[in-house]
Amino acid sequence: MKRLLTSIVFLQVLIASAQVGDIKSASASNASRGGDRGGSGGSAFFFYFMADAINGLADWQQYKLKKREVNPSLVSLDVITQVATQPSRYYLVNPRVRGNWGLFSSDFRVNYLLEETVNGTTDLSSIDWQIVQFNIVTTRNVVGRLGAGFMKENFGGRQTFFESSVGALIQSSSKKRGILFEYRWAQDFETDVTARREFSAQFEKRLASRGYWNTYLTIGGVYQRYYESISVWGVQAGLAFRIFAPPDPLSPGNQ
């Protein structure tokens, strides 16, 4: 068991049903319709959204940080590592890190799809960065967030798309068990095509807790749909590491 857990640290693998070649072809077709400006409209929309959203957030951030005694994960680092499988020849690797600070989170991952064929292997990848996520709900048992960032394809025309996300983590009061849901969608505003939609759900159970380090076993699944026609899915199992920051000794609750 220890060897199995060690082998999946910092690695998320998904064996899925998809067509790498079809995804690349769909991306190339979308790029040709969008012209040389593909992705620029999404970037402009994102920065406009950010400029409008930052007004008045300072007070809200202070309010969130005062709730750390109720929910220590408000200031934490998450490293999510999973292995998912479906009997086929497709694999999806998703190493992922998320930092949390009160009202704000930032979530970075790599999305790598590998296909094995009789002639060898073919692959594609993307960089997915939710630059800012707003932790709208932060109770003892529930964290709900909305995010905005980008998805950048590392193949074909290397297009960049504005990507949004909605997610929720529901935990027991003891933090020993929980359920995580997440929905993402990457939109090309030039061609009005959704480059990718993704929904995932996991159940988690805490395996160990030492100091500010917490280790969870996760079991669930993920579904992706590229360019509104090509599907990837798989069943997941793996680990999630949550590292909480120590409480501030100068905060009102610790004096």
C-alpha positions as CSV (number, residue, x, y, z in Angstrom):
1,M,0.0,0.0,0.0
2,K,2.8,2.4,0.9
3,R,4.5,1.7,-2.5
4,L,1.2,2.5,-4.3
5,L,0.7,5.8,-2.5
6,T,4.3,6.8,-3.1
7,S,4.0,6.1,-6.8
8,I,1.1,8.6,-7.2
9,V,2.6,11.5,-5.2
10,F,2.6,14.7,-7.4
11,L,1.0,12.8,-10.3
12,Q,-2.6,12.6,-11.5
13,V,-3.2,10.0,-14.2
14,L,-6.5,9.5,-16.0
15,I,-7.1,6.6,-18.5
16,A,-9.8,7.9,-20.7
17,S,-11.8,7.4,-23.9
18,A,-10.9,10.2,-26.4
19,Q,-9.2,10.9,-29.7
20,V,-6.0,13.0,-29.4
21,G,-6.0,13.5,-33.2
22,D,-9.6,14.7,-33.2
23,I,-9.0,17.2,-30.5
24,K,-6.0,18.7,-32.4
25,S,-8.0,18.8,-35.6
26,A,-10.9,20.6,-33.8
27,S,-8.4,23.1,-32.3
28,A,-6.9,23.8,-35.7
29,S,-10.3,24.3,-37.3
30,N,-11.4,26.7,-34.5
31,A,-8.1,28.7,-34.9
32,S,-8.6,29.1,-38.7
33,R,-12.1,30.5,-38.1
34,G,-10.9,32.8,-35.4
35,G,-8.0,34.2,-37.4
36,D,-4.8,35.5,-35.8
37,R,-6.7,37.0,-32.9
38,G,-7.7,33.7,-31.4
39,G,-7.8,34.0,-27.6
40,S,-7.2,37.8,-27.5
41,G,-10.9,38.5,-27.0
42,G,-10.9,36.2,-24.0
43,S,-7.9,37.9,-22.5
44,A,-9.4,41.3,-22.9
45,F,-12.6,40.2,-21.2
46,F,-10.6,38.7,-18.3
47,F,-8.6,41.8,-17.6
48,Y,-11.8,43.9,-17.8
49,F,-13.5,41.5,-15.3
50,M,-10.5,41.7,-12.9
51,A,-10.3,45.5,-13.0
52,D,-14.0,45.8,-12.2
53,A,-13.9,43.1,-9.5
54,I,-11.1,44.3,-7.2
55,N,-13.1,47.4,-6.0
56,G,-13.9,47.1,-2.3
57,L,-12.2,43.7,-1.8
58,A,-9.8,44.8,1.0
59,D,-12.5,44.9,3.7
60,W,-13.9,41.6,2.6
61,Q,-10.5,40.0,2.7
62,Q,-10.0,41.1,6.3
63,Y,-13.4,39.7,7.3
64,K,-12.4,36.4,5.8
65,L,-9.1,36.2,7.5
66,K,-10.8,36.8,10.9
67,K,-12.6,33.4,10.4
68,R,-9.4,31.4,10.3
69,E,-10.1,30.0,13.8
70,V,-13.3,28.5,12.4
71,N,-11.8,27.2,9.2
72,P,-7.9,26.9,9.2
73,S,-7.9,26.0,5.5
74,L,-8.6,29.7,4.6
75,V,-4.8,30.1,4.7
76,S,-3.3,26.9,3.2
77,L,-1.6,25.1,0.3
78,D,-3.3,22.2,-1.5
79,V,-1.4,19.7,-3.6
80,I,-3.9,17.3,-5.3
81,T,-2.5,14.1,-6.7
82,Q,-4.8,11.4,-8.3
83,V,-4.7,8.3,-10.4
84,A,-7.8,7.4,-12.5
85,T,-8.4,4.5,-14.7
86,Q,-10.7,3.2,-17.4
87,P,-9.8,0.1,-19.5
88,S,-8.5,1.7,-22.7
89,R,-5.2,3.2,-24.1
90,Y,-5.7,6.8,-23.0
91,Y,-4.1,8.6,-20.1
92,L,-4.6,12.1,-18.7
93,V,-2.0,13.5,-16.3
94,N,-3.1,16.5,-14.0
95,P,-0.6,17.6,-11.4
96,R,-2.2,20.5,-9.5
97,V,-1.4,23.1,-6.8
98,R,-3.7,25.6,-5.2
99,G,-2.8,28.4,-2.7
100,N,-5.5,29.8,-0.4
101,W,-5.5,33.2,1.4
102,G,-8.7,34.3,2.9
103,L,-11.0,35.5,0.1
104,F,-8.5,34.6,-2.6
105,S,-7.2,31.4,-4.1
106,S,-5.0,30.7,-7.1
107,D,-5.1,27.2,-8.8
108,F,-2.4,26.0,-11.3
109,R,-2.4,22.7,-13.1
110,V,-1.1,20.9,-16.2
111,N,-3.5,19.0,-18.4
112,Y,-1.6,16.3,-20.3
113,L,-3.4,13.7,-22.6
114,L,-1.5,10.7,-23.9
115,E,-2.8,8.1,-26.4
116,E,-1.0,4.8,-27.1
117,T,-1.4,3.4,-30.7
118,V,0.1,0.6,-32.7
119,N,2.4,3.1,-34.2
120,G,3.6,4.6,-30.9
121,T,2.2,7.4,-28.8
122,T,0.7,10.8,-29.5
123,D,-0.1,13.5,-27.0
124,L,-1.3,17.0,-26.3
125,S,-1.2,19.3,-23.3
126,S,-2.5,22.6,-21.9
127,I,-1.7,24.9,-19.1
128,D,-4.7,25.7,-16.9
129,W,-4.3,28.6,-14.4
130,Q,-7.2,29.9,-12.4
131,I,-5.3,33.1,-11.6
132,V,-7.9,34.4,-9.1
133,Q,-10.6,32.4,-7.3
134,F,-12.9,34.2,-4.9
135,N,-13.9,32.1,-1.9
136,I,-17.4,33.5,-1.6
137,V,-18.6,30.9,1.0
138,T,-16.2,30.1,3.9
139,T,-18.1,28.4,6.8
140,R,-16.7,25.7,9.0
141,N,-18.2,23.0,6.7
142,V,-18.4,24.6,3.3
143,V,-16.0,26.5,1.0
144,G,-17.6,27.7,-2.3
145,R,-15.5,29.5,-4.9
146,L,-15.8,31.3,-8.3
147,G,-12.7,31.6,-10.4
148,A,-11.3,33.2,-13.6
149,G,-8.1,32.5,-15.5
150,F,-7.0,31.0,-18.8
151,M,-6.4,27.7,-20.6
152,K,-3.5,27.7,-23.0
153,E,-3.1,24.9,-25.6
154,N,0.5,23.7,-26.1
155,F,-0.2,22.3,-29.6
156,G,-1.4,23.5,-33.0
157,G,-1.8,27.3,-33.0
158,R,-1.2,27.4,-29.2
159,Q,-4.5,29.2,-28.6
160,T,-5.3,30.8,-25.2
161,F,-8.9,30.9,-23.9
162,F,-10.6,32.6,-21.0
163,E,-11.6,29.9,-18.5
164,S,-14.1,30.2,-15.6
165,S,-14.6,27.8,-12.7
166,V,-17.2,27.1,-10.0
167,G,-16.3,24.8,-7.1
168,A,-17.4,23.7,-3.6
169,L,-15.8,21.6,-0.8
170,I,-18.2,20.2,1.7
171,Q,-16.6,18.7,4.8
172,S,-17.7,17.2,8.1
173,S,-17.1,19.3,11.3
174,S,-14.2,17.0,12.2
175,K,-12.6,17.5,8.6
176,K,-12.3,13.7,8.4
177,R,-14.6,13.4,5.4
178,G,-15.7,15.6,2.5
179,I,-17.0,15.9,-1.0
180,L,-15.5,18.2,-3.7
181,F,-17.3,19.4,-6.8
182,E,-15.8,21.5,-9.6
183,Y,-17.0,22.8,-13.0
184,R,-14.8,24.5,-15.6
185,W,-15.4,26.0,-19.0
186,A,-13.0,27.6,-21.5
187,Q,-14.6,29.9,-24.1
188,D,-13.4,31.3,-27.4
189,F,-15.2,34.6,-27.7
190,E,-14.0,35.0,-31.3
191,T,-15.7,31.9,-32.6
192,D,-18.3,31.4,-29.9
193,V,-17.0,27.9,-29.3
194,T,-16.4,26.2,-26.0
195,A,-12.9,24.8,-26.2
196,R,-13.4,22.6,-23.2
197,R,-15.9,21.9,-20.5
198,E,-15.0,19.8,-17.4
199,F,-16.9,18.5,-14.4
200,S,-15.3,16.5,-11.6
201,A,-16.5,15.1,-8.2
202,Q,-14.5,13.4,-5.5
203,F,-15.2,11.9,-2.1
204,E,-12.3,12.3,0.4
205,K,-11.4,10.7,3.6
206,R,-8.6,11.9,5.9
207,L,-5.8,9.3,6.3
208,A,-3.5,11.3,8.6
209,S,-3.2,14.6,10.4
210,R,0.1,15.8,11.9
211,G,0.4,19.4,13.0
212,Y,-0.6,21.6,10.0
213,W,-0.2,18.7,7.5
214,N,-3.3,16.8,6.5
215,T,-3.4,13.9,4.0
216,Y,-6.7,12.7,2.3
217,L,-7.6,9.7,0.1
218,T,-9.8,10.8,-2.8
219,I,-12.1,8.7,-5.0
220,G,-14.3,10.1,-7.8
221,G,-14.4,10.9,-11.5
222,V,-13.9,13.5,-14.1
223,Y,-15.5,14.3,-17.5
224,Q,-14.1,16.6,-20.2
225,R,-15.6,17.6,-23.5
226,Y,-13.4,19.3,-26.1
227,Y,-14.8,21.6,-28.8
228,E,-18.4,20.4,-28.1
229,S,-17.8,17.0,-29.7
230,I,-15.0,15.0,-28.2
231,S,-15.3,13.4,-24.7
232,V,-12.8,12.3,-22.2
233,W,-13.8,10.6,-18.9
234,G,-12.4,8.4,-16.2
235,V,-12.7,7.2,-12.6
236,Q,-10.2,8.7,-10.1
237,A,-8.5,7.7,-6.9
238,G,-5.5,9.3,-5.2
239,L,-4.3,11.7,-2.6
240,A,-4.9,15.4,-1.6
241,F,-2.4,17.1,0.7
242,R,-3.6,20.2,2.6
243,I,-1.0,22.2,4.5
244,F,-2.5,24.9,6.9
245,A,-0.5,28.0,7.8
246,P,0.0,28.4,11.6
247,P,-2.3,30.9,13.2
248,D,-1.1,34.5,13.6
249,P,-0.1,35.0,17.3
250,L,-0.9,38.7,17.0
251,S,-4.5,38.1,15.8
252,P,-7.3,39.0,18.2
253,G,-8.3,35.4,18.7
254,N,-4.8,34.4,19.9
255,Q,-3.9,37.2,22.3
